Amino acid sequence: MGRVFFCIILALLVTTSPNSVHANMLEVFGSSSRSQGMGGVGVATANDFSALFYNPARLMKVPTAFSLEFQHAYADLSVLLMPRPAGYDPQYYGYLLNPREDTLSLPSMWGVTVGTTFDFGSDIISAGFLVFVPASGVGNQVSRYANEKEQFFSNRVGFELIGERLQTQNIMSSLALRATDWLQLGVGFSFATASNSSTMVYTPNPANPSSVDMNLSVEQDSRLSLMAGVNVDFAPGFTAGLSLRDEHAYTMSGVNVVQLHGLEGKDSYVMEQPMEFTLHFSPRTYSAGLGYEGEKLTLAVDGSYLSWSGYLNAAGQNAGFSDSIDVGAGAEGAIGKLKTRVGARYTPSPVPEQTGRSNYADNDRIVVASGVGGNVDVFGNDIGVDLHVQLLLLPERTHHKDAADSFESCETDTSSLCDEAPDSPGLQTGNPGFPGFTSGGFILAGGVTLSWLFGNEGEE
């Protein structure tokens, strides 16, 4: 029991970290070296801390353990912009903050996952905690516009569902119960925050707005997102799993209240600038899996339905994505004390063709994976050592925005390519994605998981 309490204390210390949001690095690569080496499957076969992510009911199949996973991903991805044709530049276009440029690389991604599972000394209840912390730090949030407004900022087209979105931390906790000899149930939560900020600004000299006085107030609130799962042992060696991860996102709202000296007593003296951001949105995901676990061989097939149609962009607007289904399969074979793994997964892009105003760059993903693992005895304790590598191929995808004879003005609800100067003849747009762009490349990811298996001292 002392070791169980040791696990609990470690988990609680880690999970008190602030600013937790849903980490999409798990959605792209998976969790734990074992599952990632099998193509990211685990709904019916997870046997370590990754059960928290794939199916919390599988915690009843997990030994008491404390694990550390170190992972790295190198991305060779690009968004290449087609040359702008002449005659479409708005009047101010030559004076933008940044020139229109391709996106030629994404930063490398590092992260550490801490996972712990324990059974409280009982065969009917089990629990676990998982924390993923990116090496870039915690609480990182980046927003961008996916239309012509981005010309005033980066003036680029970026990947919508990967990139900075993968470098956010994740905290999960779950509890599992054994209902019968063949049925296990699990429920848990992932934790996120909602921020509200208020900035009071006084401008002594409106002619020089770079010199201001201000006060800042920021409030943080916690948010929970439901996870649930079922695991069924329907025949010797065969299992089936179902799981749900509800949608959630990091949200930031607030207002800037600006006072302009010299306008005291006038309606224009106080100006309010509202802020509403929705960042790192994760869709509601329904998953199902089948698994066979024999003495020397494990086979697994997973499928997930992702409700991307509810996706909200950084401005909190529905992006018009489509629901999608991804599928994966993996195998694990034992050769003596060594276990070898292979797997593959296909994830279609939920992003439609970008022929209108928006510039969401995203691609289908084809994943091939492999891994090895085994246990070593260290001072009478079993230490699990697992390695994995994944290659994610993003086939090239090209979007065209064709110039038509007439265009709508750029209103909030306009979805087609819009005219920024509707009172002037012809189309005038500084949209960085006009007249089109091409995205694609690959990601090479890998990592190692170390697990201290409690209660298995010296077992063969």
N, C-alpha and C positions, 0 to 999 in steps of 0.2 A: 504493500500500500504506500510505502514511502516514495517509491518511484512514481507511482500514479500521481501523488501530490506534487512531486517535482515537475512532472509534465504540466499539471494544471497551473502551477505558479509561473512557469516559463511562458505558457500560452497567454496568461492574463497580462504578464508584463509586456509582451509584444503587442497584444491587441489593444492596449490603451493608447497606441500611437494616434495622433489627431489627423484630421483632413483625409479620411479614407474615402476612396471612390472605387468604382468598379474597374478592375484592371483588364483591359481587353487583350493584353499579352496572353492571358490564359485562353481567351476565345480563339486566338489565331494559332497558337502553338500547342495548347493543352497544358496539363499539369502533371508533374513528376516525370522523371526520366523513363520509367517503365511505360507509362501510357503514351508519352510522346514518341518513344521508340517504336510503338505499335500504331503510329499514325494518328494519335490523339483520340483513341477509343478508350472507353472505360465505364460506360453506363451499366454494363452487366459483368464487368471483369475487374474493376478497380479494387486493389487490395492494399492500398496505402493511403496516405493523406489526400491523394487526388480524388478520393471518394467525395470529399467535401464539395468539389467542383462538378463532378460528373453525376453523382447520385448519392445523396446523403444516407440512403438506406444501406448502401454498401459498407458503411462504417461497422456494421455487425460482422463483417468478414475481415476486418483489419486488426492486426495485433497492436498491443500497446507499444508505441514507438515515438521517437522524436527525430525529425528529419530536417535536413538542410539541402536545398537545391540551388545550385549556381548555374545560371544560363546566360548565354550571349547570342546575339543575332546580328549578322552583318547583312546590310541591305544594299543591293545594287539595283536601284529603281530610278526611274526618271519619268518626268512629264515634259514632253517636247512640244513647244508651241509652233503652229504653222506661221509662216511670215504674214504680217499684216498687209493687206492690199492698200494701195493709195486711195485717198479720198474719203476715208471714214473717221479721221481723227477729230475729236472735239477741239474747240478753240484752245483750251488750256492744256492739251495733251502733252506738249513738250516741256511742261513745268512740274511734272509729277515728282513725288519724293523718291521713287525708285524706278529704274527703267524696266520695261517688260522683259522678263527673262525666263528661261527654262528652269525647271526643278531637276537638278542633275544628281542629287544624292540625298539620302536620309541619314541621320546620325545612327551610329551603332547603338544597340540596345543591350544593356546589362541589367541583371536583376537577381535578387536572392529571395527564395521562398522558404519560410519557416513553417513546418507543419507538425502537429502533434495529435496523437490519437490515444484514447485510453478507455478502459471498460469498467472502471470503478470496482473491479473484482467480481463482476457479475456477468452472466451469460445472456442476459435479457436487455441490457442497455449499454450503449457506447456513445462516445462523444468525440469531437475533434475541433481543432482550430487551425486556420491557415492564414498566413500573412505573406503577401508578395510586396517587396519594396524595390523599386527601380533604383539603379545606381545614380540616376540623374537627380534623385531627391524626391521628397514627398510634396504633395500639394501642387504639382506643376499643372497649369492649365493654359492652353493656347486656343484662341478663337481666330477664325478667318471668315470672310465673306466668300460665298461661292458664286458671286455674280460680278457685275461691273464695278461694284463698290470697292472690291479688293484692289483696283488700280491705284487707289489712294494710300495703300498700305504696302504689302509685299509686291504687288503687281505680278503675281505668279498664280499658277494653278497647282494646288497641292492634293495629295492623296487624302481622301475623306475618312477612310476606315482603318488606316494604318498610319505609321509615322508617330507623331507626338501622342496620338491617342493610345499607343501601346505603353507609354511610359508613365502610367499612373498606378498608384498602389491599390492593393486589394486586401480586405479583411473579411473572412468568413468564419462562421461557427455553426455547428450542426449537432443534432442529437438523433440517435437511431434506437429503435426498439424492435425486439423480436416478438412478433405477434403469435406466430406458430412455428413449428419446426421448419416450415418451408416458405414462410412469409416474413419479410422484414420491412419496416417503415422508417422513413427518415424525414426530418424537417430542419430547416436552418435559415439563416439570414446572412446576407452580405450587407456591409455597413457603408454608408456614404454620408456626405455633409451637404447642407444647403447654406450658402453664405448670403448675408444681406449687408450691404454697405451704404453708408450715407456720408457724403463729403460736403462740407460747408465751405464755400470759396468766396473770399472777398477780393475784388480787383481794385486796388487803389487808383491805378491809372489804366483805364480801358485802352488807351493808345499803346500800352506796353503790357499785354496780357501775360507775358512770361514771368512777371513779378506779381505774386499773389500771396495772400494769407489764407490758410485753410486748416480745418479740423476734420478728423476722420473718425468714423464710428463703424466698426465691423462686428457683426454677430454671426456665430456659427451654430447651426442646428444639426442634429444627427438624423439620418434617414435609414430605414431598413428596407431591404428587398427580399422577398420570400424565395426560398428554395425548398423543394420537396421531392421525395422519391419513393419508389417501391421496388423491391427486389423479390423475385419469385424463383425458388428452386423447384422447377417443375418436373425434373427427372434426374437420375444420378449423373452428376457432372454437368448438367445443363441448367443455365440460369437465364432469366429475362429481367430486364430493368426498364423502368419508366421514370422520367424526372422532369421537373419544371424549374426554370430560373426566370423569375419575373423581371420585367423591364425596370430600369432606373437610370438616372443620370446625375451628374454633378450640376447643380444650378447655382446661379449667382444673380442676384437682383439688387436694386438700390436706386439711388438718385443723387445727382450732383446738384446742389443748390448754389447758384452763382449770383453774387451781388456786384453790381457795377457802380462804382463811385461816380457821382455826377448825375445819376439818374434817380436819386432819392426822391420819394414821393410820387414817382411815375410808375405806371403798370409794368414798364420794361426794366425796373430796378432789380427785380428778382427774376431769375431765369432758372427753370428746372430742366435737367437733362436725365431722363429715366434710363436705367440700364436693366436689360434682361438677357441673360445668357443661359443656354443649355449646352453643356459640354460632356463629351464622352458618353453619349447615349448608348445603352445596350438594350437590344430588343428582348421581348419575352421569347423564351426558347423552350420548346417541347422536344424531348429526346427519348428515343427508344433504343434498346440494345439487346442482342442475343449473345450468349457466351457459352463456350464449352471449356471446362477446366479438367484435364486429365492429369495423370501422374507425370507425363513427360511433355504434354502439349496443351497449349491454351489457344483457342480461336475466338475471335470477337468481331462482331459487325454492329456498327452504330449508325443511326440516322437522326437528324435534327431538323425541326421545322422552326424557322426564325421569322418572327413577325416584324420584318423590316418596314412594312407599310406604315408603322407608327413612328418611324424615325424622325426625330426633330434635329434640325441643324443648329448652329451656334446661336442664331437669332430666335430660336424657339419655334420655328416654322416647319411644317411638315415638308419633307424634301421630295416626296413623290416616289419613294423607293417601292420595290415589290417584295413580297414575302418570298423566301427561298428555302430550299431543302438541300442540306449537305449530307454526304455519306462517307463512311470510313470503314476500313477493315484492317485487322492486325492479327499477328500470330506470334506466339512465344514457344520456343522449344528448349528443352533441357539437354545439355550435353555434359554429363557428369554433374559437377557443381555449378557449371556455367550456364546461364540462360541467354539465348540469343533471340532477338526480336526484329520483326519487319512489319511495315504497315504502309498504308496509303490513304489519302483522303482527297475528296473533291468538294470545293466550296464555290458555288456560282456567285457572281456579283449580283447584288440586289439593285444596282444602280442602272437606270435605263439609259438609252442613248441621249447624249447631251447636245441636242440640236437647238435648244432655246437659250434662255437667259443664264441658266445655272451651269457651273463648271465643277461637277463632282467627278474626280478622277478615282476610278476603282476598277479592278480586274478580277476575273475568275482566278482561283488559286488551286493548283494541283500540288499535293504534298506527297513526297516519298520519304520514308523514315526507316531508321534502323537503330539498334541498340544492343547492349550486352549488360549483364549484371550477375551478381552473386553475393554470397555472404562470406565474410572473413572473421575469424575469431581474434579478438583483441582483448587480452587480459581476461579471458573467460566470458566475454560478451560478444554476441553476434552483431557485426556492423555490416549493414547492407551497402554495397557500392554499385551504382547503376550509372551507365553512360548512354547518351543518345545523340543522334544527329538527324536533322531534318533539312530537306531541300524544298523550298516553296517556289514553284514556277508561276509567274504571272504573265500569261500569254499577252502579246501586244494587242492593244485595243485603240482604235482611232474614232474620234468624234468630229463631225463636220457641222458647222453653223452656216447655212447658206443665206446670202443676202436676198431679200425679197423686194417687191416694189413699194410696200408700205409697212410701217412698224408702229406698234403702240408706244406710248411714253412709258417711262420707267416708274410705274406706280408699285405700291407694296404687293398687290396681288397679281402683277404681271409675270407670266411664266415664259413668254416667248422672248426672243432677242429683241431688246427695246432700244428706242431712240432717246439719247440723253439731251438732245436739243430739238424737240418736236416742232418748234416754231421756225426752224431753219430747213432749207430744202435738203433732201437726201438723208440717208442714215448716218448718224454720228454716234459712235460708241467707242469707249475705251476699254470695253470688256477684255480682260487678258486672255480669255479663251476663244476669242474671235480671231480668225475664221475657223479654228479647230485646234485639236491637240491629240497627241498620242501618248499613252502610258503603258508601262510594262517593266519587266526585269525579273529579278529573283532575290530571294532571301535565304541565306544559309545560317541555320541555327543549331546550337548544340549545348550540352550541359552535363552536369554530374549531380547525382543525388546521393547523399550520405544519410543512412538511417541507423539509429541506435535502437535495436529491437529488445525491449525489456522483457524479461521472463524467459528468454531463449538462450541462456548462458550455456555455451558449449554444445548446443544441440547440433546433431548432424543432419 
